[in-house]
């Protein structure tokens, strides 16, 4: 039991001191957390996304490590006045809760994007995006056990923890920006590549009395594409590289699509796998029917934490709906969206 308390405290300490951002294994299915330049880049006019991650349950139960988010974005705004590009807007609400101390992160961010197309058929496109909003973080140290509270037999919460918590919550303004290139080479082949910078103003982030503790800038580079092999099979490879402070992440893999088309149904089913370097293997199943996309994935832990997790990582869900609005439909009508 004592080892569990130490582990929970260690994880919290790392999160507080290093302040690393959350990440989704299905990063390609969470556009507004991946790159602000993906705002409005969807198959029609508007898109609503729900993402949910639950991890480390095997070593933290009943404590939860969960990350739900909700986003909405729409394109082709002010089309009457903007003739050579596409203006988009979006909103992201994200909450992250971790550990015995209920360390929580609530982010409410708005984004704007502008896509310029270099030809009438939308073959070559560049999108620029910005994102800004407010972030609030809280922690409850009364739900943690500290060394000074151990009385020789158990942890006594009536004793002082003697930890220098200056405050139990704080908030700050955040600012992010990104760029994306999309190439609709043909109906069979598409490609995208982008980069983004998060926390450009590097806000102060600490529960302790440390004026020099700032949130490190997170840099993202990502790419992917679609290759339609025939009328039935397609592949959707993608790769992600992120770095923040002393941490970095490399994630790459592919999903395979199986297209079903008959008199009763037209849909696509997916399965695939990704490798997060020196951390986890991610397996996915999903599907797309009409305007709805669903993805279910699971992380199999292969890092040094494996001895504690017994290879059990995290479950993740992604759900999105894309719709069209008469009068706003793009002409040409398809603005290809990076997907499974």
C-alpha positions in Angstrom: 0.0 0.0 0.0 2.8 2.4 0.9 4.3 1.8 -2.6 1.0 2.9 -4.2 1.1 6.1 -2.1 4.7 6.8 -3.2 3.8 6.1 -6.8 0.8 8.5 -6.7 2.9 11.2 -5.1 5.7 10.7 -7.6 3.4 11.0 -10.6 1.9 14.1 -9.2 5.3 15.6 -8.6 6.4 14.9 -12.1 3.2 16.5 -13.5 3.5 19.6 -11.4 7.2 20.2 -12.0 7.5 19.1 -15.6 4.0 20.3 -16.7 3.8 18.0 -19.7 0.7 18.3 -21.9 -1.8 15.6 -22.4 -1.7 13.5 -25.5 -4.2 11.2 -27.4 -3.1 8.0 -29.0 -5.7 8.7 -31.7 -4.1 12.1 -32.3 -5.3 12.2 -35.9 -8.9 12.0 -34.6 -8.6 15.1 -32.3 -7.8 17.9 -34.8 -8.0 21.0 -32.5 -5.6 19.5 -29.9 -3.2 18.5 -32.7 -2.9 21.7 -34.7 -4.9 24.9 -34.7 -4.4 24.9 -38.5 -6.8 22.0 -38.7 -9.7 24.3 -37.7 -12.3 23.9 -40.4 -10.5 21.3 -42.4 -13.2 18.7 -42.7 -15.2 16.9 -45.4 -18.1 19.4 -45.5 -18.9 22.5 -43.4 -19.0 21.7 -39.7 -17.6 19.0 -37.4 -18.2 18.0 -33.8 -15.7 15.7 -32.1 -15.7 13.9 -28.7 -12.5 12.3 -27.5 -12.0 10.4 -24.2 -9.0 8.7 -22.7 -8.7 6.6 -19.5 -5.3 5.3 -18.6 -3.3 3.6 -15.8 -6.4 2.1 -14.2 -4.5 -1.1 -13.3 -2.2 0.8 -10.9 -4.3 3.7 -9.9 -7.8 2.3 -9.2 -10.0 3.8 -7.8 -8.1 6.9 -8.7 -8.7 8.0 -12.3 -6.5 9.4 -15.0 -9.0 10.7 -17.6 -8.9 13.1 -20.5 -12.2 14.0 -22.1 -12.5 16.8 -24.7 -15.2 18.3 -26.9 -14.6 20.4 -30.0 -16.6 22.0 -32.8 -15.5 23.8 -35.9 -17.0 25.2 -39.1 -15.6 26.5 -42.3 -16.4 28.8 -45.3 -17.4 31.7 -43.0 -17.8 35.1 -44.7 -17.8 33.4 -48.1 -19.5 36.4 -49.6 -16.5 38.5 -48.9 -13.6 36.0 -49.1 -13.2 34.7 -52.6 -9.7 33.2 -52.7 -9.7 31.4 -49.3 -11.7 29.7 -46.6 -12.2 31.2 -43.2 -13.0 28.9 -40.3 -13.6 29.1 -36.6 -13.7 26.5 -33.8 -14.0 25.9 -30.1 -12.3 23.3 -27.8 -13.1 22.3 -24.3 -10.7 19.9 -22.6 -10.5 18.5 -19.1 -7.7 16.4 -17.7 -7.9 14.8 -14.3 -5.0 12.9 -12.8 -4.0 11.2 -9.6 -5.0 10.9 -5.9 -4.8 14.7 -5.6 -7.4 15.3 -8.3 -5.0 17.4 -10.3 -7.3 18.9 -12.9 -6.8 20.9 -16.0 -9.7 22.7 -17.7 -8.9 24.4 -21.0 -11.4 26.5 -23.0 -9.9 27.6 -26.3 -11.2 29.3 -29.4 -9.5 29.0 -32.8 -9.5 30.6 -36.2 -8.2 29.2 -39.4 -7.6 30.5 -42.9 -7.0 28.1 -45.8 -5.6 29.4 -49.1 -6.0 27.2 -52.2 -3.6 27.6 -55.1 -5.8 26.2 -57.8 -9.5 25.9 -58.7 -9.6 22.2 -58.0 -8.2 22.5 -54.5 -5.2 20.3 -55.2 -2.6 22.3 -53.3 -3.7 24.1 -50.1 -2.1 25.8 -47.1 -3.9 26.5 -43.8 -2.9 28.8 -41.0 -4.5 28.6 -37.6 -4.4 30.4 -34.3 -5.8 29.3 -30.9 -6.3 31.2 -27.7 -8.2 30.9 -24.5 -8.1 30.3 -20.7 -6.6 27.4 -18.8 -7.4 26.6 -15.1 -5.6 24.1 -13.0 -6.4 22.8 -9.5 -5.1 20.3 -7.0 -6.4 19.0 -3.6 -3.4 18.1 -1.4 -5.7 16.9 1.4 -6.3 13.8 -0.7 -2.6 13.0 -0.8 -0.4 11.2 1.7 2.9 12.9 2.6 6.0 11.6 4.5 5.4 14.0 7.4 1.9 12.6 7.9 3.1 9.0 8.5 2.8 8.2 12.2 4.6 4.9 12.1 1.5 2.9 11.3 -0.6 4.9 9.0 -1.0 8.3 7.3 -2.6 10.8 9.7 -4.3 13.7 7.8 -4.6 15.7 11.0 -0.8 16.2 10.8 0.7 19.0 8.7 2.2 17.8 5.4 4.8 20.6 5.6 4.7 21.1 1.9 5.2 24.6 0.4 1.9 24.8 -1.5 1.4 28.5 -2.2 -2.0 28.0 -3.8 -4.3 25.2 -4.7 -5.3 26.6 -8.1 -4.3 29.1 -10.8 -5.3 30.1 -14.3 -3.6 31.7 -17.3 -4.1 32.8 -20.9 -2.7 30.5 -23.5 -1.8 31.0 -27.2 -1.1 28.5 -29.9 -0.5 28.6 -33.7 0.0 26.2 -36.5 0.4 25.7 -40.3 -0.7 22.9 -42.5 -0.2 21.8 -46.1 -2.7 19.6 -47.9 -2.4 18.0 -51.3 -5.4 16.3 -52.9 -3.2 14.7 -55.5 -6.1 12.6 -57.0 -9.2 10.8 -55.8 -6.9 7.9 -54.8 -4.1 9.8 -53.1 -3.9 12.6 -50.6 -1.2 14.0 -48.3 -0.8 16.5 -45.5 2.0 17.8 -43.3 1.9 20.4 -40.6 3.6 22.0 -37.6 2.3 23.8 -34.5 3.7 25.6 -31.5 1.7 25.5 -28.2 2.1 27.9 -25.2 3.9 30.5 -27.2 3.9 33.0 -24.3 5.1 30.3 -21.9 2.8 31.2 -18.9 3.8 30.8 -15.3 2.5 27.5 -14.0 3.2 26.3 -10.5 1.4 25.4 -7.2 4.5 26.3 -5.3 6.1 29.6 -4.6 8.4 29.5 -7.6 8.3 32.6 -9.9 10.6 30.9 -12.4 8.4 27.9 -13.1 7.0 28.4 -16.6 5.1 26.1 -18.9 7.5 24.9 -21.6 6.6 25.5 -25.2 5.3 22.3 -27.0 6.4 21.9 -30.6 4.5 19.5 -32.9 5.3 18.1 -36.4 2.9 15.7 -38.0 2.2 14.2 -41.4 -0.1 11.6 -43.0 -2.1 10.7 -46.0 -4.5 8.4 -47.8 -3.8 5.8 -50.5 -6.8 4.1 -52.0 -5.5 0.7 -53.2 -8.7 -0.4 -54.9 -12.4 -0.1 -54.6 -12.3 -2.0 -51.3 -9.0 -1.3 -49.4 -7.4 2.0 -48.4 -4.5 2.8 -46.0 -4.2 5.9 -43.8 -0.6 6.2 -42.5 0.4 9.1 -40.2 3.3 10.1 -38.0 3.7 12.6 -35.1 6.6 14.1 -33.3 6.2 16.3 -30.2 8.8 17.9 -27.9 8.2 19.9 -24.7 10.9 20.8 -22.2 13.0 17.6 -21.7 10.2 15.3 -23.0 9.6 14.1 -26.5 7.2 11.7 -28.2 7.4 9.9 -31.5 4.2 8.1 -32.7 3.7 6.4 -36.0 1.6 3.8 -37.7 -1.2 3.2 -40.1 -4.9 2.3 -40.2 -6.4 0.2 -42.9 -9.9 0.9 -44.3 -12.2 -1.7 -45.7 -15.0 -0.2 -47.8 -18.4 -1.8 -48.0 -20.8 -0.6 -50.7 -24.1 -2.3 -51.7 -27.8 -1.5 -52.0 -28.3 -1.5 -48.3 -25.2 0.2 -46.9 -22.2 2.3 -47.7 -19.6 2.3 -44.9 -15.9 1.9 -44.1 -14.4 -0.2 -41.3 -11.0 0.4 -39.9 -8.3 -1.5 -38.1 -4.7 -0.5 -37.4 -1.8 -0.1 -35.1 0.6 2.6 -33.9 3.9 2.6 -32.0 4.6 5.3 -29.5 8.4 5.1 -29.2 9.7 3.3 -26.1 6.3 3.7 -24.5 3.3 1.8 -25.9 1.7 -0.1 -28.8 -1.7 1.2 -29.8 -4.3 -1.0 -31.6 -7.5 0.4 -33.1 -10.8 -0.7 -34.6 -13.4 1.8 -35.9 -15.8 2.7 -38.6 -17.5 5.4 -40.7 -21.1 5.4 -41.6 -22.6 8.4 -43.4 -21.4 11.4 -41.4 -20.4 9.5 -38.3 -16.9 8.2 -37.5 -16.1 6.1 -34.4 -12.7 4.8 -33.2 -11.9 2.6 -30.2 -8.3 2.0 -29.3 -6.2 0.5 -26.5 -2.6 1.2 -25.4 -0.4 -1.8 -24.5 2.3 -0.5 -22.3 5.9 -1.5 -23.1 7.9 1.1 -21.1 9.6 0.6 -17.8 6.2 1.2 -16.2 5.2 -2.2 -17.6 6.2 -4.1 -14.4 3.5 -2.1 -12.5 0.9 -2.0 -15.3 1.3 -5.6 -16.5 1.2 -4.2 -20.0 -2.2 -2.6 -19.4 -2.2 1.0 -20.7 -5.3 3.1 -21.6 -8.6 2.9 -23.4 -9.5 5.7 -25.8 -12.6 6.6 -27.8 -13.1 9.1 -30.6 -16.4 10.1 -32.1 -17.1 12.7 -34.7 -20.0 14.0 -36.8 -19.5 16.0 -40.0 -22.4 18.0 -41.6 -23.1 20.3 -44.5 -25.1 23.6 -44.5 -26.8 24.7 -47.6 -25.3 27.9 -49.0 -22.0 27.2 -47.3 -21.0 24.1 -49.2 -17.6 24.6 -50.8 -17.3 24.5 -54.6 -15.4 22.3 -55.3 -17.4 20.5 -52.6 -14.8 18.3 -51.0 -12.2 19.7 -48.6 -10.3 16.5 -47.7 -9.9 15.9 -44.0 -7.0 14.0 -42.4 -8.7 11.0 -40.9 -8.2 7.4 -39.7 
